[in-house]
Amino acid sequence: MDFIAIDFETANRRRSSACSLAISIMHDGNIVDRKHWLIRPEPLEFDSFNTAIHGITENDVKNAPTFSQIYPDVFDLLNHKLVVAHNASFDISVLKH
């Protein structure tokens, strides 16, 4: 089975605060490629609760691209593909925001 697995991390409670995205591309049950981006959320505001979960800090992403800057690459990877996520309601919500 072929699919794309995604996992977002957010800087704070807002779904629009993506600070990291990881993608694994699966083909016939094997990981054939992996992508990872650090993302500078706008505004650049981190909650200590979120940082305690994923370890990503404001300093880690201050020079990273914004989500709108990486979106064309992400769209090309996800377009017309089966997308899965461990916590799909959260990850799809972040993607939509």
N, CA, C and O atoms as a CHARMM CRD file, in Angstrom:
* protein
*
  388
    1    1 MET  N      0.83700  -1.17800   0.00000 PROA 1      0.00000
    2    1 MET  CA     0.00000   0.00000   0.00000 PROA 1      0.00000
    3    1 MET  C      0.88400   1.24400   0.00000 PROA 1      0.00000
    4    1 MET  O      1.89300   1.29200   0.70300 PROA 1      0.00000
    5    2 ASP  N      0.51000   2.23200  -0.77600 PROA 2      0.00000
    6    2 ASP  CA     1.23200   3.49400  -0.85700 PROA 2      0.00000
    7    2 ASP  C      0.45700   4.57600  -0.11700 PROA 2      0.00000
    8    2 ASP  O     -0.75600   4.70400  -0.27900 PROA 2      0.00000
    9    3 PHE  N      1.17100   5.35600   0.70000 PROA 3      0.00000
   10    3 PHE  CA     0.54200   6.46500   1.41100 PROA 3      0.00000
   11    3 PHE  C      1.61200   7.42200   1.89900 PROA 3      0.00000
   12    3 PHE  O      2.80700   7.13100   1.84400 PROA 3      0.00000
   13    4 ILE  N      1.15700   8.56700   2.37700 PROA 4      0.00000
   14    4 ILE  CA     2.01600   9.59200   2.95700 PROA 4      0.00000
   15    4 ILE  C      1.61200   9.75400   4.41600 PROA 4      0.00000
   16    4 ILE  O      0.43500   9.96500   4.71100 PROA 4      0.00000
   17    5 ALA  N      2.57100   9.65700   5.33000 PROA 5      0.00000
   18    5 ALA  CA     2.31000   9.88700   6.74900 PROA 5      0.00000
   19    5 ALA  C      2.83000  11.27400   7.11000 PROA 5      0.00000
   20    5 ALA  O      3.95400  11.63800   6.76200 PROA 5      0.00000
   21    6 ILE  N      1.99500  12.04700   7.81400 PROA 6      0.00000
   22    6 ILE  CA     2.39300  13.39500   8.21000 PROA 6      0.00000
   23    6 ILE  C      2.33900  13.54200   9.72100 PROA 6      0.00000
   24    6 ILE  O      1.58800  12.84900  10.40700 PROA 6      0.00000
   25    7 ASP  N      3.15900  14.46900  10.22500 PROA 7      0.00000
   26    7 ASP  CA     3.14200  14.79100  11.65300 PROA 7      0.00000
   27    7 ASP  C      3.54700  16.24800  11.82400 PROA 7      0.00000
   28    7 ASP  O      4.66100  16.63700  11.47100 PROA 7      0.00000
   29    8 PHE  N      2.64700  17.04300  12.36200 PROA 8      0.00000
   30    8 PHE  CA     2.91500  18.45000  12.65600 PROA 8      0.00000
   31    8 PHE  C      3.22500  18.62400  14.13500 PROA 8      0.00000
   32    8 PHE  O      2.75000  17.86300  14.97700 PROA 8      0.00000
   33    9 GLU  N      4.02600  19.63500  14.43500 PROA 9      0.00000
   34    9 GLU  CA     4.19600  20.15400  15.79300 PROA 9      0.00000
   35    9 GLU  C      3.80700  21.62000  15.73500 PROA 9      0.00000
   36    9 GLU  O      4.03400  22.29400  14.73000 PROA 9      0.00000
   37   10 THR  N      3.21800  22.11200  16.82500 PROA 10     0.00000
   38   10 THR  CA     2.81100  23.51100  16.87100 PROA 10     0.00000
   39   10 THR  C      3.55100  24.24600  17.99100 PROA 10     0.00000
   40   10 THR  O      3.96900  23.65200  18.98500 PROA 10     0.00000
   41   11 ALA  N      3.69600  25.55300  17.79600 PROA 11     0.00000
   42   11 ALA  CA     4.41500  26.39600  18.75300 PROA 11     0.00000
   43   11 ALA  C      3.57000  26.73500  19.97000 PROA 11     0.00000
   44   11 ALA  O      4.09300  27.00800  21.05100 PROA 11     0.00000
   45   12 ASN  N      2.25200  26.71500  19.78000 PROA 12     0.00000
   46   12 ASN  CA     1.34200  27.07600  20.86800 PROA 12     0.00000
   47   12 ASN  C      0.00000  26.39200  20.61700 PROA 12     0.00000
   48   12 ASN  O     -0.08900  25.49200  19.78200 PROA 12     0.00000
   49   13 ARG  N     -1.03200  26.80800  21.32400 PROA 13     0.00000
   50   13 ARG  CA    -2.32300  26.12200  21.20600 PROA 13     0.00000
   51   13 ARG  C     -3.03800  26.37800  19.88800 PROA 13     0.00000
   52   13 ARG  O     -3.95600  25.64000  19.52900 PROA 13     0.00000
   53   14 ARG  N     -2.63200  27.40400  19.17000 PROA 14     0.00000
   54   14 ARG  CA    -3.29300  27.72100  17.90300 PROA 14     0.00000
   55   14 ARG  C     -2.85400  26.76000  16.80400 PROA 14     0.00000
   56   14 ARG  O     -1.66500  26.49900  16.62400 PROA 14     0.00000
   57   15 ARG  N     -3.83800  26.24000  16.07500 PROA 15     0.00000
   58   15 ARG  CA    -3.54400  25.29800  14.99700 PROA 15     0.00000
   59   15 ARG  C     -2.76100  25.95400  13.85500 PROA 15     0.00000
   60   15 ARG  O     -2.16300  25.25700  13.03600 PROA 15     0.00000
   61   16 SER  N     -2.76200  27.26000  13.79900 PROA 16     0.00000
   62   16 SER  CA    -2.03900  27.98500  12.75500 PROA 16     0.00000
   63   16 SER  C     -0.57400  28.23800  13.12200 PROA 16     0.00000
   64   16 SER  O      0.11300  28.99000  12.43100 PROA 16     0.00000
   65   17 SER  N     -0.09400  27.61800  14.20200 PROA 17     0.00000
   66   17 SER  CA     1.27100  27.88000  14.68000 PROA 17     0.00000
   67   17 SER  C      2.23300  26.72300  14.38700 PROA 17     0.00000
   68   17 SER  O      3.09500  26.41200  15.20900 PROA 17     0.00000
   69   18 ALA  N      2.09100  26.09700  13.23900 PROA 18     0.00000
   70   18 ALA  CA     2.98500  24.97900  12.89200 PROA 18     0.00000
   71   18 ALA  C      4.44300  25.41600  13.00500 PROA 18     0.00000
   72   18 ALA  O      4.83000  26.46500  12.48900 PROA 18     0.00000
   73   19 CYS  N      5.24200  24.60200  13.68200 PROA 19     0.00000
   74   19 CYS  CA     6.67500  24.89600  13.79900 PROA 19     0.00000
   75   19 CYS  C      7.52400  23.76000  13.25700 PROA 19     0.00000
   76   19 CYS  O      8.74600  23.87800  13.17500 PROA 19     0.00000
   77   20 SER  N      6.87900  22.65600  12.88500 PROA 20     0.00000
   78   20 SER  CA     7.60000  21.52700  12.31000 PROA 20     0.00000
   79   20 SER  C      6.62300  20.64000  11.54900 PROA 20     0.00000
   80   20 SER  O      5.47300  20.46300  11.95100 PROA 20     0.00000
   81   21 LEU  N      7.10600  20.09100  10.44800 PROA 21     0.00000
   82   21 LEU  CA     6.33700  19.11600   9.68000 PROA 21     0.00000
   83   21 LEU  C      7.27500  18.01200   9.23400 PROA 21     0.00000
   84   21 LEU  O      8.33300  18.26900   8.66000 PROA 21     0.00000
   85   22 ALA  N      6.87200  16.77600   9.50800 PROA 22     0.00000
   86   22 ALA  CA     7.60800  15.60200   9.03300 PROA 22     0.00000
   87   22 ALA  C      6.68100  14.80200   8.12900 PROA 22     0.00000
   88   22 ALA  O      5.49600  14.63500   8.41800 PROA 22     0.00000
   89   23 ILE  N      7.23700  14.31600   7.04100 PROA 23     0.00000
   90   23 ILE  CA     6.49900  13.49500   6.08400 PROA 23     0.00000
   91   23 ILE  C      7.30700  12.24900   5.78400 PROA 23     0.00000
   92   23 ILE  O      8.50700  12.32700   5.52100 PROA 23     0.00000
   93   24 SER  N      6.64700  11.09500   5.82200 PROA 24     0.00000
   94   24 SER  CA     7.24100   9.83700   5.38300 PROA 24     0.00000
   95   24 SER  C      6.43800   9.32700   4.19400 PROA 24     0.00000
   96   24 SER  O      5.20800   9.27400   4.23500 PROA 24     0.00000
   97   25 ILE  N      7.13900   8.95800   3.15300 PROA 25     0.00000
   98   25 ILE  CA     6.49500   8.45800   1.93900 PROA 25     0.00000
   99   25 ILE  C      6.66200   6.94400   1.91000 PROA 25     0.00000
  100   25 ILE  O      7.77800   6.42500   1.90100 PROA 25     0.00000
  101   26 MET  N      5.52200   6.24500   1.89600 PROA 26     0.00000
  102   26 MET  CA     5.51100   4.78600   1.95000 PROA 26     0.00000
  103   26 MET  C      5.14200   4.19800   0.59100 PROA 26     0.00000
  104   26 MET  O      4.23500   4.68300  -0.08600 PROA 26     0.00000
  105   27 HSD  N      5.86100   3.14600   0.20600 PROA 27     0.00000
  106   27 HSD  CA     5.56800   2.42200  -1.03100 PROA 27     0.00000
  107   27 HSD  C      5.74700   0.93100  -0.74200 PROA 27     0.00000
  108   27 HSD  O      6.82000   0.48500  -0.33500 PROA 27     0.00000
  109   28 ASP  N      4.68400   0.18200  -0.96000 PROA 28     0.00000
  110   28 ASP  CA     4.71300  -1.27000  -0.72000 PROA 28     0.00000
  111   28 ASP  C      5.21600  -1.62600   0.67400 PROA 28     0.00000
  112   28 ASP  O      5.97300  -2.58000   0.84800 PROA 28     0.00000
  113   29 GLY  N      4.77800  -0.83800   1.67500 PROA 29     0.00000
  114   29 GLY  CA     5.11500  -1.13300   3.05700 PROA 29     0.00000
  115   29 GLY  C      6.48200  -0.66900   3.50700 PROA 29     0.00000
  116   29 GLY  O      6.89200  -0.97100   4.62800 PROA 29     0.00000
  117   30 ASN  N      7.19400   0.05000   2.67300 PROA 30     0.00000
  118   30 ASN  CA     8.53300   0.52900   3.01600 PROA 30     0.00000
  119   30 ASN  C      8.60000   2.04800   2.92800 PROA 30     0.00000
  120   30 ASN  O      7.97400   2.66400   2.06500 PROA 30     0.00000
  121   31 ILE  N      9.36600   2.63400   3.83100 PROA 31     0.00000
  122   31 ILE  CA     9.62000   4.07600   3.73400 PROA 31     0.00000
  123   31 ILE  C     10.60900   4.28200   2.59700 PROA 31     0.00000
  124   31 ILE  O     11.72200   3.75600   2.62000 PROA 31     0.00000
  125   32 VAL  N     10.18300   5.06200   1.59400 PROA 32     0.00000
  126   32 VAL  CA    11.05800   5.31100   0.44600 PROA 32     0.00000
  127   32 VAL  C     11.63300   6.72800   0.45600 PROA 32     0.00000
  128   32 VAL  O     12.58900   7.01500  -0.26400 PROA 32     0.00000
  129   33 ASP  N     11.05800   7.60600   1.26400 PROA 33     0.00000
  130   33 ASP  CA    11.58800   8.95800   1.37600 PROA 33     0.00000
  131   33 ASP  C     11.03700   9.60500   2.64000 PROA 33     0.00000
  132   33 ASP  O      9.95900   9.25700   3.12200 PROA 33     0.00000
  133   34 ARG  N     11.79600  10.54200   3.15600 PROA 34     0.00000
  134   34 ARG  CA    11.38200  11.30600   4.33100 PROA 34     0.00000
  135   34 ARG  C     11.70000  12.77300   4.08600 PROA 34     0.00000
  136   34 ARG  O     12.71200  13.11300   3.47200 PROA 34     0.00000
  137   35 LYS  N     10.82800  13.62300   4.57200 PROA 35     0.00000
  138   35 LYS  CA    11.02700  15.07000   4.48300 PROA 35     0.00000
  139   35 LYS  C     10.75900  15.65900   5.86100 PROA 35     0.00000
  140   35 LYS  O      9.90100  15.17600   6.59900 PROA 35     0.00000
  141   36 HSD  N     11.49700  16.69900   6.19600 PROA 36     0.00000
  142   36 HSD  CA    11.27200  17.38900   7.46600 PROA 36     0.00000
  143   36 HSD  C     11.56700  18.86100   7.28400 PROA 36     0.00000
  144   36 HSD  O     12.56900  19.24400   6.68000 PROA 36     0.00000
  145   37 TRP  N     10.68400  19.67400   7.81300 PROA 37     0.00000
  146   37 TRP  CA    10.88000  21.11700   7.79300 PROA 37     0.00000
  147   37 TRP  C     10.69200  21.68200   9.17900 PROA 37     0.00000
  148   37 TRP  O      9.74900  21.31000   9.87700 PROA 37     0.00000
  149   38 LEU  N     11.57700  22.57600   9.59100 PROA 38     0.00000
  150   38 LEU  CA    11.28900  23.47700  10.69300 PROA 38     0.00000
  151   38 LEU  C     10.57700  24.66400  10.06400 PROA 38     0.00000
  152   38 LEU  O     10.93500  25.09900   8.97000 PROA 38     0.00000
  153   39 ILE  N      9.57900  25.18300  10.74700 PROA 39     0.00000
  154   39 ILE  CA     8.70900  26.22300  10.19500 PROA 39     0.00000
  155   39 ILE  C      8.65200  27.38900  11.18700 PROA 39     0.00000
  156   39 ILE  O      8.48600  27.18800  12.39000 PROA 39     0.00000
  157   40 ARG  N      8.79100  28.60300  10.66500 PROA 40     0.00000
  158   40 ARG  CA     8.65200  29.79000  11.50500 PROA 40     0.00000
  159   40 ARG  C      7.17700  30.19000  11.55300 PROA 40     0.00000
  160   40 ARG  O      6.63400  30.67800  10.56200 PROA 40     0.00000
  161   41 PRO  N      6.52700  29.98300  12.70600 PROA 41     0.00000
  162   41 PRO  CA     5.11100  30.37200  12.80300 PROA 41     0.00000
  163   41 PRO  C      4.97900  31.89500  12.81900 PROA 41     0.00000
  164   41 PRO  O      5.88300  32.61800  13.23700 PROA 41     0.00000
  165   42 GLU  N      3.84400  32.34200  12.36000 PROA 42     0.00000
  166   42 GLU  CA     3.54000  33.77700  12.37500 PROA 42     0.00000
  167   42 GLU  C      2.25500  33.99600  13.15200 PROA 42     0.00000
  168   42 GLU  O      1.20100  33.54300  12.70400 PROA 42     0.00000
  169   43 PRO  N      2.29000  34.66500  14.28900 PROA 43     0.00000
  170   43 PRO  CA     3.44700  35.30200  14.91200 PROA 43     0.00000
  171   43 PRO  C      4.36100  34.26900  15.57700 PROA 43     0.00000
  172   43 PRO  O      3.95200  33.13900  15.84500 PROA 43     0.00000
  173   44 LEU  N      5.57700  34.67000  15.83200 PROA 44     0.00000
  174   44 LEU  CA     6.59500  33.79200  16.41200 PROA 44     0.00000
  175   44 LEU  C      6.43400  33.77100  17.93300 PROA 44     0.00000
  176   44 LEU  O      7.14800  34.46100  18.66000 PROA 44     0.00000
  177   45 GLU  N      5.47000  32.95600  18.39400 PROA 45     0.00000
  178   45 GLU  CA     5.13400  32.86400  19.82200 PROA 45     0.00000
  179   45 GLU  C      5.07900  31.40000  20.24500 PROA 45     0.00000
  180   45 GLU  O      4.26700  30.63100  19.73000 PROA 45     0.00000
  181   46 PHE  N      5.93200  31.01900  21.17200 PROA 46     0.00000
  182   46 PHE  CA     5.97900  29.64900  21.66900 PROA 46     0.00000
  183   46 PHE  C      5.44900  29.58200  23.09200 PROA 46     0.00000
  184   46 PHE  O      5.73000  30.45800  23.91000 PROA 46     0.00000
  185   47 ASP  N      4.68100  28.54100  23.38300 PROA 47     0.00000
  186   47 ASP  CA     4.24400  28.24000  24.74000 PROA 47     0.00000
  187   47 ASP  C      5.19500  27.19900  25.32400 PROA 47     0.00000
  188   47 ASP  O      5.60600  26.26800  24.63200 PROA 47     0.00000
  189   48 SER  N      5.53800  27.36000  26.58700 PROA 48     0.00000
  190   48 SER  CA     6.45500  26.41300  27.22600 PROA 48     0.00000
  191   48 SER  C      5.87600  25.00000  27.23600 PROA 48     0.00000
  192   48 SER  O      6.62800  24.02700  27.18400 PROA 48     0.00000
  193   49 PHE  N      4.55000  24.87600  27.30200 PROA 49     0.00000
  194   49 PHE  CA     3.91400  23.55700  27.28600 PROA 49     0.00000
  195   49 PHE  C      4.24800  22.81100  25.98900 PROA 49     0.00000
  196   49 PHE  O      4.62200  21.63900  26.02100 PROA 49     0.00000
  197   50 ASN  N      4.11200  23.49800  24.85000 PROA 50     0.00000
  198   50 ASN  CA     4.39100  22.86800  23.56500 PROA 50     0.00000
  199   50 ASN  C      5.87500  22.53300  23.43200 PROA 50     0.00000
  200   50 ASN  O      6.23300  21.44700  22.97500 PROA 50     0.00000
  201   51 THR  N      6.72800  23.46200  23.82900 PROA 51     0.00000
  202   51 THR  CA     8.16900  23.22100  23.75400 PROA 51     0.00000
  203   51 THR  C      8.56200  22.01700  24.60500 PROA 51     0.00000
  204   51 THR  O      9.44200  21.25100  24.21300 PROA 51     0.00000
  205   52 ALA  N      7.92900  21.83700  25.75700 PROA 52     0.00000
  206   52 ALA  CA     8.22300  20.68300  26.61800 PROA 52     0.00000
  207   52 ALA  C      7.86300  19.37400  25.92000 PROA 52     0.00000
  208   52 ALA  O      8.49200  18.34700  26.17500 PROA 52     0.00000
  209   53 ILE  N      6.86400  19.39900  25.04800 PROA 53     0.00000
  210   53 ILE  CA     6.45500  18.18500  24.33700 PROA 53     0.00000
  211   53 ILE  C      7.42600  17.84400  23.20700 PROA 53     0.00000
  212   53 ILE  O      7.88500  16.70700  23.10300 PROA 53     0.00000
  213   54 HSD  N      7.73900  18.82900  22.36300 PROA 54     0.00000
  214   54 HSD  CA     8.52800  18.52100  21.15900 PROA 54     0.00000
  215   54 HSD  C      9.96300  19.03300  21.18100 PROA 54     0.00000
  216   54 HSD  O     10.77000  18.61400  20.35200 PROA 54     0.00000
  217   55 GLY  N     10.30000  19.91800  22.09900 PROA 55     0.00000
  218   55 GLY  CA    11.67800  20.39600  22.22700 PROA 55     0.00000
  219   55 GLY  C     12.08700  21.47100  21.23600 PROA 55     0.00000
  220   55 GLY  O     13.24900  21.87700  21.21900 PROA 55     0.00000
  221   56 ILE  N     11.16000  21.94200  20.40800 PROA 56     0.00000
  222   56 ILE  CA    11.46900  22.97600  19.42700 PROA 56     0.00000
  223   56 ILE  C     11.27200  24.33700  20.07400 PROA 56     0.00000
  224   56 ILE  O     10.26400  24.58000  20.73800 PROA 56     0.00000
  225   57 THR  N     12.24500  25.22500  19.87500 PROA 57     0.00000
  226   57 THR  CA    12.18500  26.54900  20.48500 PROA 57     0.00000
  227   57 THR  C     12.09200  27.63700  19.41600 PROA 57     0.00000
  228   57 THR  O     12.30600  27.39600  18.22800 PROA 57     0.00000
  229   58 GLU  N     11.76900  28.82800  19.87900 PROA 58     0.00000
  230   58 GLU  CA    11.72900  29.99500  18.99100 PROA 58     0.00000
  231   58 GLU  C     13.06800  30.17400  18.28400 PROA 58     0.00000
  232   58 GLU  O     13.10900  30.49500  17.09600 PROA 58     0.00000
  233   59 ASN  N     14.15400  29.96700  19.00800 PROA 59     0.00000
  234   59 ASN  CA    15.48900  30.10900  18.43500 PROA 59     0.00000
  235   59 ASN  C     15.72700  29.10800  17.29900 PROA 59     0.00000
  236   59 ASN  O     16.42100  29.41900  16.33100 PROA 59     0.00000
  237   60 ASP  N     15.15200  27.91100  17.41800 PROA 60     0.00000
  238   60 ASP  CA    15.32700  26.88100  16.38900 PROA 60     0.00000
  239   60 ASP  C     14.70400  27.28200  15.05700 PROA 60     0.00000
  240   60 ASP  O     15.19000  26.88100  14.00000 PROA 60     0.00000
  241   61 VAL  N     13.63900  28.06500  15.10100 PROA 61     0.00000
  242   61 VAL  CA    12.88200  28.35700  13.87800 PROA 61     0.00000
  243   61 VAL  C     12.95800  29.81600  13.43000 PROA 61     0.00000
  244   61 VAL  O     12.32600  30.18700  12.44100 PROA 61     0.00000
  245   62 LYS  N     13.71100  30.63600  14.13200 PROA 62     0.00000
  246   62 LYS  CA    13.70100  32.07200  13.81500 PROA 62     0.00000
  247   62 LYS  C     14.14700  32.36400  12.38300 PROA 62     0.00000
  248   62 LYS  O     13.73100  33.37200  11.81100 PROA 62     0.00000
  249   63 ASN  N     14.97500  31.51600  11.79600 PROA 63     0.00000
  250   63 ASN  CA    15.42600  31.71600  10.41400 PROA 63     0.00000
  251   63 ASN  C     14.81700  30.70900   9.44500 PROA 63     0.00000
  252   63 ASN  O     15.23700  30.62600   8.29000 PROA 63     0.00000
  253   64 ALA  N     13.84200  29.95100   9.90200 PROA 64     0.00000
  254   64 ALA  CA    13.19400  28.92500   9.07100 PROA 64     0.00000
  255   64 ALA  C     12.16900  29.57600   8.14500 PROA 64     0.00000
  256   64 ALA  O     11.72300  30.69500   8.39900 PROA 64     0.00000
  257   65 PRO  N     11.79700  28.87900   7.07500 PROA 65     0.00000
  258   65 PRO  CA    10.73300  29.41300   6.21100 PROA 65     0.00000
  259   65 PRO  C      9.38200  29.34600   6.91200 PROA 65     0.00000
  260   65 PRO  O      9.19000  28.56100   7.84100 PROA 65     0.00000
  261   66 THR  N      8.46100  30.16700   6.46400 PROA 66     0.00000
  262   66 THR  CA     7.08800  30.09900   6.94800 PROA 66     0.00000
  263   66 THR  C      6.39100  28.94600   6.22700 PROA 66     0.00000
  264   66 THR  O      6.90600  28.41400   5.24300 PROA 66     0.00000
  265   67 PHE  N      5.21500  28.56800   6.72900 PROA 67     0.00000
  266   67 PHE  CA     4.48900  27.48400   6.07300 PROA 67     0.00000
  267   67 PHE  C      4.11200  27.85700   4.64800 PROA 67     0.00000
  268   67 PHE  O      4.16200  27.01100   3.75500 PROA 67     0.00000
  269   68 SER  N      3.73700  29.10400   4.42300 PROA 68     0.00000
  270   68 SER  CA     3.37200  29.50400   3.05700 PROA 68     0.00000
  271   68 SER  C      4.55800  29.37000   2.10600 PROA 68     0.00000
  272   68 SER  O      4.36100  29.15600   0.91000 PROA 68     0.00000
  273   69 GLN  N      5.77400  29.49000   2.60700 PROA 69     0.00000
  274   69 GLN  CA     6.95800  29.32900   1.76700 PROA 69     0.00000
  275   69 GLN  C      7.22500  27.86600   1.40200 PROA 69     0.00000
  276   69 GLN  O      7.72200  27.58500   0.31100 PROA 69     0.00000
  277   70 ILE  N      6.90200  26.93400   2.30000 PROA 70     0.00000
  278   70 ILE  CA     7.13600  25.51500   1.98900 PROA 70     0.00000
  279   70 ILE  C      5.91200  24.85100   1.36700 PROA 70     0.00000
  280   70 ILE  O      5.99600  23.73700   0.84900 PROA 70     0.00000
  281   71 TYR  N      4.76300  25.54900   1.42300 PROA 71     0.00000
  282   71 TYR  CA     3.51600  24.95100   0.95900 PROA 71     0.00000
  283   71 TYR  C      3.58300  24.36900  -0.45500 PROA 71     0.00000
  284   71 TYR  O      3.05800  23.27500  -0.66300 PROA 71     0.00000
  285   72 PRO  N      4.19500  25.03200  -1.43700 PROA 72     0.00000
  286   72 PRO  CA     4.23200  24.42100  -2.77600 PROA 72     0.00000
  287   72 PRO  C      4.87600  23.03000  -2.78000 PROA 72     0.00000
  288   72 PRO  O      4.39700  22.13000  -3.47100 PROA 72     0.00000
  289   73 ASP  N      5.94800  22.84900  -2.02000 PROA 73     0.00000
  290   73 ASP  CA     6.59100  21.53300  -1.93800 PROA 73     0.00000
  291   73 ASP  C      5.70700  20.52400  -1.21700 PROA 73     0.00000
  292   73 ASP  O      5.61100  19.36700  -1.62700 PROA 73     0.00000
  293   74 VAL  N      5.06200  20.96700  -0.14200 PROA 74     0.00000
  294   74 VAL  CA     4.17400  20.08900   0.61500 PROA 74     0.00000
  295   74 VAL  C      2.98300  19.68000  -0.25300 PROA 74     0.00000
  296   74 VAL  O      2.61100  18.50700  -0.29100 PROA 74     0.00000
  297   75 PHE  N      2.39200  20.64100  -0.94500 PROA 75     0.00000
  298   75 PHE  CA     1.25300  20.35700  -1.81500 PROA 75     0.00000
  299   75 PHE  C      1.62700  19.32600  -2.87400 PROA 75     0.00000
  300   75 PHE  O      0.86200  18.39600  -3.12800 PROA 75     0.00000
  301   76 ASP  N      2.78800  19.48100  -3.49100 PROA 76     0.00000
  302   76 ASP  CA     3.22800  18.52200  -4.51700 PROA 76     0.00000
  303   76 ASP  C      3.34800  17.10500  -3.95100 PROA 76     0.00000
  304   76 ASP  O      3.03900  16.13200  -4.63800 PROA 76     0.00000
  305   77 LEU  N      3.79600  16.99100  -2.69800 PROA 77     0.00000
  306   77 LEU  CA     3.93400  15.66900  -2.07700 PROA 77     0.00000
  307   77 LEU  C      2.58700  15.05400  -1.71700 PROA 77     0.00000
  308   77 LEU  O      2.40700  13.84300  -1.84400 PROA 77     0.00000
  309   78 LEU  N      1.63800  15.87600  -1.26800 PROA 78     0.00000
  310   78 LEU  CA     0.36500  15.35800  -0.75700 PROA 78     0.00000
  311   78 LEU  C     -0.74700  15.26500  -1.79800 PROA 78     0.00000
  312   78 LEU  O     -1.69400  14.49800  -1.62100 PROA 78     0.00000
  313   79 ASN  N     -0.64600  16.01900  -2.85800 PROA 79     0.00000
  314   79 ASN  CA    -1.71800  16.10700  -3.84700 PROA 79     0.00000
  315   79 ASN  C     -2.05100  14.74000  -4.44200 PROA 79     0.00000
  316   79 ASN  O     -1.18400  14.05300  -4.98300 PROA 79     0.00000
  317   80 HSD  N     -3.32100  14.36300  -4.32900 PROA 80     0.00000
  318   80 HSD  CA    -3.85300  13.10700  -4.87200 PROA 80     0.00000
  319   80 HSD  C     -3.22200  11.85900  -4.24300 PROA 80     0.00000
  320   80 HSD  O     -3.13000  10.81100  -4.88400 PROA 80     0.00000
  321   81 LYS  N     -2.78700  11.98200  -2.97900 PROA 81     0.00000
  322   81 LYS  CA    -2.20600  10.84900  -2.26500 PROA 81     0.00000
  323   81 LYS  C     -3.06800  10.52700  -1.05200 PROA 81     0.00000
  324   81 LYS  O     -3.77500  11.38900  -0.53000 PROA 81     0.00000
  325   82 LEU  N     -2.99800   9.29000  -0.62000 PROA 82     0.00000
  326   82 LEU  CA    -3.61800   8.89500   0.63500 PROA 82     0.00000
  327   82 LEU  C     -2.72700   9.42500   1.75100 PROA 82     0.00000
  328   82 LEU  O     -1.54400   9.08900   1.81900 PROA 82     0.00000
  329   83 VAL  N     -3.29900  10.25900   2.63200 PROA 83     0.00000
  330   83 VAL  CA    -2.54100  10.87100   3.71900 PROA 83     0.00000
  331   83 VAL  C     -3.04700  10.30500   5.03300 PROA 83     0.00000
  332   83 VAL  O     -4.25200  10.27500   5.28400 PROA 83     0.00000
  333   84 VAL  N     -2.11300   9.85200   5.87400 PROA 84     0.00000
  334   84 VAL  CA    -2.46200   9.30800   7.18500 PROA 84     0.00000
  335   84 VAL  C     -1.68200  10.05400   8.25700 PROA 84     0.00000
  336   84 VAL  O     -0.65600  10.67900   7.98600 PROA 84     0.00000
  337   85 ALA  N     -2.19400   9.97300   9.47800 PROA 85     0.00000
  338   85 ALA  CA    -1.53000  10.59400  10.62200 PROA 85     0.00000
  339   85 ALA  C     -1.97000   9.89000  11.88200 PROA 85     0.00000
  340   85 ALA  O     -3.09600   9.39900  11.96400 PROA 85     0.00000
  341   86 HSD  N     -1.09000   9.83700  12.86600 PROA 86     0.00000
  342   86 HSD  CA    -1.40900   9.19300  14.14400 PROA 86     0.00000
  343   86 HSD  C     -2.57200   9.92100  14.82800 PROA 86     0.00000
  344   86 HSD  O     -3.49900   9.28600  15.33200 PROA 86     0.00000
  345   87 ASN  N     -2.51600  11.23100  14.84000 PROA 87     0.00000
  346   87 ASN  CA    -3.58100  12.04900  15.41700 PROA 87     0.00000
  347   87 ASN  C     -4.14600  12.87900  14.27800 PROA 87     0.00000
  348   87 ASN  O     -3.94400  14.09300  14.22600 PROA 87     0.00000
  349   88 ALA  N     -4.85100  12.22700  13.37000 PROA 88     0.00000
  350   88 ALA  CA    -5.26900  12.83600  12.10300 PROA 88     0.00000
  351   88 ALA  C     -6.10500  14.09600  12.28900 PROA 88     0.00000
  352   88 ALA  O     -5.93600  15.05600  11.53800 PROA 88     0.00000
  353   89 SER  N     -6.99400  14.11400  13.26100 PROA 89     0.00000
  354   89 SER  CA    -7.83400  15.30400  13.42100 PROA 89     0.00000
  355   89 SER  C     -6.97400  16.53200  13.72400 PROA 89     0.00000
  356   89 SER  O     -7.26400  17.62200  13.23200 PROA 89     0.00000
  357   90 PHE  N     -5.93500  16.36900  14.51600 PROA 90     0.00000
  358   90 PHE  CA    -5.03600  17.46300  14.82500 PROA 90     0.00000
  359   90 PHE  C     -4.19500  17.85400  13.60800 PROA 90     0.00000
  360   90 PHE  O     -4.14900  19.02700  13.23800 PROA 90     0.00000
  361   91 ASP  N     -3.53400  16.88200  12.99100 PROA 91     0.00000
  362   91 ASP  CA    -2.62300  17.17800  11.89000 PROA 91     0.00000
  363   91 ASP  C     -3.34500  17.76000  10.67200 PROA 91     0.00000
  364   91 ASP  O     -2.83100  18.68500  10.04200 PROA 91     0.00000
  365   92 ILE  N     -4.50400  17.24700  10.33500 PROA 92     0.00000
  366   92 ILE  CA    -5.25600  17.78200   9.20600 PROA 92     0.00000
  367   92 ILE  C     -5.75000  19.19900   9.52800 PROA 92     0.00000
  368   92 ILE  O     -5.78700  20.06500   8.65400 PROA 92     0.00000
  369   93 SER  N     -6.12700  19.42400  10.79000 PROA 93     0.00000
  370   93 SER  CA    -6.53900  20.75700  11.20200 PROA 93     0.00000
  371   93 SER  C     -5.39100  21.75800  11.07500 PROA 93     0.00000
  372   93 SER  O     -5.60400  22.88500  10.62800 PROA 93     0.00000
  373   94 VAL  N     -4.19800  21.36700  11.45700 PROA 94     0.00000
  374   94 VAL  CA    -3.03600  22.25500  11.31400 PROA 94     0.00000
  375   94 VAL  C     -2.77700  22.51600   9.83700 PROA 94     0.00000
  376   94 VAL  O     -2.50000  23.65100   9.44800 PROA 94     0.00000
  377   95 LEU  N     -2.86300  21.49300   9.02200 PROA 95     0.00000
  378   95 LEU  CA    -2.66000  21.65700   7.58100 PROA 95     0.00000
  379   95 LEU  C     -3.67300  22.64000   6.98700 PROA 95     0.00000
  380   95 LEU  O     -3.31400  23.48300   6.16500 PROA 95     0.00000
  381   96 LYS  N     -4.91400  22.53200   7.39700 PROA 96     0.00000
  382   96 LYS  CA    -5.94500  23.43200   6.89100 PROA 96     0.00000
  383   96 LYS  C     -5.73800  24.87500   7.34000 PROA 96     0.00000
  384   96 LYS  O     -6.03400  25.80800   6.59400 PROA 96     0.00000
  385   97 HSD  N     -5.23300  25.05800   8.55000 PROA 97     0.00000
  386   97 HSD  CA    -5.02500  26.42200   9.04600 PROA 97     0.00000
  387   97 HSD  C     -3.83000  27.04600   8.37800 PROA 97     0.00000
  388   97 HSD  O     -3.49200  28.19400   8.66500 PROA 97     0.00000
